[in-house]
Amino acid sequence: MGQLTVKFDPTLKFVKVQFKCDNPNIKIERGGDVGDDSGFPLEFGQNDKREATFEIKARAVEKESDEPVDISCQDINGNPLGSTRRYWIKLKPEPPPLEPPTDFKFLSWLVYAIRRSRKHPAFYALIVVVLVVPLFIFRVSPTDKIVNWVQRVNDHVQIKLHTKDPYVYEQPWSDLFLPRDNNRPDESKWLAPNEWSLVNGEKDSAVDKALRVAGDEVGLNKLPSDLYALYDYKVTFRLNTAESQRTARWIVRAQNQQDYYLFELTLPTQASNEAKLEGFVYANGSRGQPLASVTSAPVEYFKLHEGDLLFVILTVKNFEFKHEFILNLHEADDENNLNFDKQADKKLKTLSDVNKTYRYGAFGFQAHDRSDPFKVEGVEIENIK
């Protein structure tokens, strides 16, 4: 398609422009108007410009050629204004549509994008893509950082949607429960219930605090990023027992405060002379199936007393949960204590989940009920590779 602009005498008020072309493939239009037999009457006001632009269109052009177009002008009475003028129009066939490359060669796509962008500016975006993609393929600096950032954003979204497992947390994690002004657990390390607090620790020390687990809500440890989770690891903590304490509970591989493994240690009494360890799968906050016992040997202790320290070393490996218990008496040299000869002896108890319910998750604690709080002296977690 081309355009033709015709200018007239500045005093002219009316003119009819007549086009004549022998080639039926050539059409003359003016603003979508095809005219009356290729004739276009024009009226001009006093301040109008004396010119008009016409569109010259051609269709079904098979080969290149020069075609004549005759233009004549008439007044309002049909009388000629000047002589007929002849113009020559060069017709060219439309080039075939530009198809995208069938291969994935960089140069082919670049040439394609440049040629298409001449008529379609949106293809400039394709040029940018073609130029940038090789930078990422060959990891040209600083695309490594961009790729890593995009990957982490994608991972973060998938982990939040539970369509991808978190990364393995490989760094050591610990909390020694150092003194704090508000006597509350460190909020950067614990999702702690309101009833948890820091109290005096071993031998009533105000310098080395202990975590008092109270109430009946689940509290869980926090990692520096929720892109990570604990999978297989070893955790060590000490139970600072009270005279009236009945139980202690710890949480393993918690998905949240409703879904997790729970282990409950029932302390020995005057009548039982044995500590009982049980494990359960919790789902939606409700107790489910018990964990199977791999070892059958009892955890033999006499009743514990105020200030006795029971070390708990828990190894979480695949879906087995190996517990080691080591007792330190509050009065280590008290030969009259029935547990005197049990100090430093390891007591073992291993439980397993044959259904393989939870692969990863947080560690934490829970009191049995409001009447049975307990104290924990330090927590240390080490990843098992």
N, C-alpha and C positions, 0 to 999 in steps of 0.2 A: 504494500500500500504506500502511495505517495500523496503529496499535497501540492496544490497549485493556488497561488494567491494572485488575484486580478485586481488592479487599481484603476479607478475611473476619474474622469474630470471632476474637480472639486465643486462645480456648479450643478452637477447632475442630481436630479431628484428621483428619477426612475430609469431603470434599465433592465432589460431581459437578456440574460446571458444564455446562449444556445450552444450546446456541445454536439458534435457529430463525430462518430467513430465507427469505422467499418467492422472492427473486431468485436463480436458479441460478448467476448470474455471481459471486456473493459466496461466498468460501471462508474458513473460519476454521481457523487452524493455531496450534500451540504448539511452537516449536522444531522445526519440520518434521513434527510429528505432526498428522495430520488428525482424530484422534479417532474415536470410534465413533458414527457418525451425528451428527457435530458435538457429541458429548458427551465431556467430559474429566474423568476421576476424578483427584482430587488427595489425597495423603496428606501430613500434616505431622508432623515430629518436634517434640520439646519446644522446641528452640531455633530452629525454622524460622520465617521470616517468613510471616505469613498473607496472602499475595498471589500473584497469577499474572498474567503478561502474555501476551496473545494477539495474533497477527498477523491482520489483516483484509485480504484480497486480493480484487481484482476483475479480471475479464477481459472482453474484448469490450465495452467501454463505448462506446456510440455517441454518447450525448449526456449532458449533465449532469442528475442527478436526486438526490432524497433517498430513501433506502431504509431501512425499519425492520428492526431486529434485536432479537429477544426473547431475554432471558437469564433463566434460572431455575436454582435450586440445589436439590440433593437430598442427603439423608444416605445412609449406607451401606445402609440398607434401602429406599431409593427414596422416602422421604417428603420432601415439599417443605420447604425451609427458606426461609421468608419468601415474598413474592409475586413474580410474574414482573415483570421490569423491561424497558421498551422503550427502545431507543436509536435515534437516526436517524443514518444515515451518508450523507455527500454524495459521490456518485460523479462523477468528472470524466474525460472521455476523455483518453487520452495525447496530448500534443502531437506533431506530426509530427517525425521526426528532423531535427536541425539539420545542414543541408548547408553545406560550405565555400563561400565566395564564388566566383563564376565569373570575376570580374575581379581586377585587382591594385590596387584602390584601398585606400589605407592605412586609412581609416575602416571600410570593410567588414570587413577582416580583424581589426581591433581589436575591433569589436563581436562578431564570431564567436568570437574567443578568450575574451573575457570571459564570454559566455554558456555556452560549453562548460566553462570552468574551474569553474563552480558544481558540476558533478557529477564532473568529471575534473580534479583538481589539476594533472596534468601539463601542462594547457594554459596554466598560468601561464608556462611556458617559452616558449610561442608568443607570449604577450603581450610578453615581454621582447624576443623577436626582432622583432616588429612595431614596437616602439618604438625599437629600436636600429638596424635596417636603414636607415631614412631618414637617420640621422646619418652613415652611411658613404656613402650615395648622394650626399648634398649636401655631403660632406666637412666636417662640422662639427668644429671643434677639440675634443678632441685626436685625433679618429678618423684624421686623416692619418698620425699616427705609428703607430697600430695597424695601419692598412692597409699601410704601408710595411714594418713589422716582419713581418707575416704574409706579405707578398709575398717578402721576402728569405728567410724560412725555407723557403717553397715553392720558390724559385729554388735555394737551397742544396741541397735534397734532390734536385731534378731534375738539377742539374749533377753532383752526386755519382753519380747513377744514369745519367749520360750520356744523358738524354732531353732536355736543353736545353743549348745552347751557352753558355759563360761570357760575361760582359760584356767589352766591349773595355777593356783597361787603357790609359788615356789620359795618365797621368802619366809624366814622365821617370823612368828608372831608371838608377842608376849605382853602380859600386863602384871606388874609386880605390886599393883595397888598401892602406889605411893600416896602420901597424905594430900588431900585437896581441901580447899577452903569450905566447900559446900558438902563435904563428906559423901559425895555421890560418885559412882563409877564414871570413868572418863567417857564422855559421850561420843568421842571420836573412835572409841574401841568397842563400845557396847550399846546395843539396843536394850536398855535396862528398864524393867518395870519400876514404877514409882516407889515401891516398898524396898527396893534394894538400897544398900548403903555401905559405906566404908566404916569399919569399926577397928578397935585396937586388935593387933594381930597376936602372933606367938608370944607367949608369956606376958600378955596384956601390954605389948609394946605399942606406943602411940606413933612411933617412927615407921615401923613396918606394919602397914595396915592389912586388913583382910576384908574380903568381900562377904557381906552378910546377905545371903539369898533368902528372901522372905516372901510371904504371900503365896499365891498359887499360879502366877503368870510365868510364861516362858521368857527368858532373856537370852539374847544371842550376841556373839561377837561380830564386829564389823571388820571388813577388809578395806584397804585404801581405795579400792575401786570395785564397783559391782560388775565389772567385766570379768572378775576372777572369783574362784570358789575353791574351797578345800576339797580335795579328793581323797588321796591316801596320805596319812600323816601319823605322827606320834604326838600325843598331848600329855603333859605332866602337870598335875596340880596336887595340893595337899589339903586334906580335910582336917580342920581344927575342931575336934569333937567337943560337944557339950555334954554334961552329965545326963541330961534328960533327952538327948537327941535320939531319934528313932531311925531316921532315914536320910539319905542324900540322893539327889538325882542329877544326871547330866544328859545333855542333848547332843546328838551327833547327826551330821548331814541334814540339817534343817533346811527345807526349801523356803520356809516362812515360819510363823509362830503357830501353824496348824498341822504341818506335815513334816515328820522327822522320825528318827529313832530315839527312844527314851530308855535310859538305863537307870534302874533303881537299886540302890544298895540299902538293905535293911541291916542295921547294926546288931551285933550280938547282945543278948540279954543275960540276966543271971541264969535263966532257965535253958537258953538255946546253946550258948557257947559257940556260935557259928554266925558268920556274916553271910547274908543271902543276896546274890546278885541276879537280877532278872532284866531282860530286855524286851521291848515291844516296838512294833511299828504303829505309829500314829498317823492317821489320815483325817483331814478336816476336823482336827482337834479331838478325835475319838480314838480310844485305844483299840488296836486291831490284834493281829496274831502275835503270839510270843515268838521271840527269836530262839532258834535251836541251840542247845548246849553242846559244845564240841568237847569240852573237858568236864569230867564228872567229879573231880576231887573237891571236897568242901573247902571253903575259906574259913579255917578254924581260928577263932579268936575268942578270948573271954571278953566280958563286958568292958567297953572302953570308958575312960573317965575324962573329966574336964581337962582340956589342954593337950590330950594325946593327939599326935599328928599321924594321920594315915595317908601315906603317899599313894597316889593312883597314877599309874603309867598305862595309858590306853594307846594301843597301836591299831589303827584303822587301815586295813589292807584288803582291797577288793570288797568282799562282803562279809569278812570276818572281823571280829572286834575282840582283840586280845587284851585282857586286863591283868596288870601286875599290881599287887598290893604289898606295901612295905610299911611296917609300924614303927614309929618312934614314940616312946612314952614321954609324958610330960616330965616325970621324974625318972630319968634313964637309969639311975643306979638303985632304984627301989626293988630290991630282991624279993620283997614280999608281994609285989604286984604279980598277979597270976599270968600276965602277958610278958613277964620279964624275959623269959627264954625265947619268946617269939619275935623279939626285936631283930630287925634287919633280915628276917626270913622273907623270901618272896612267896606270896600266895598267888596262884594263877587261876584265871577263869576266862574261857573263850566262848563267845556266842557267835552265831552266824545267821544270816538271812538267806534262806534257800531260794526265796522269790526275787532277790536282787531288786529291792524296791527303789532305793535312792542311791545314786552314784556319787553325788557331791552335795555339799551344803555347809551351813555354819555350825559352829560349836556353841554350846551354852549350858545353862543350868535352870532348874526349876525346883522349888520346894514342894513337898508332898501336899502340904496345906498350911494355913496361917499359923497353926499351933506348933509347927515343926520346922523352924528355920535352921540353917546351918551356915558355917563359915568356911571360906576357901582362901588358902594362902598361896597366891601367885598362880598364874597359868602360863605355860610355855608350849607353843605348837611348832613342830618342825615337819616340813614336807618330806614324804618318802618318795623318791624317784623310782 
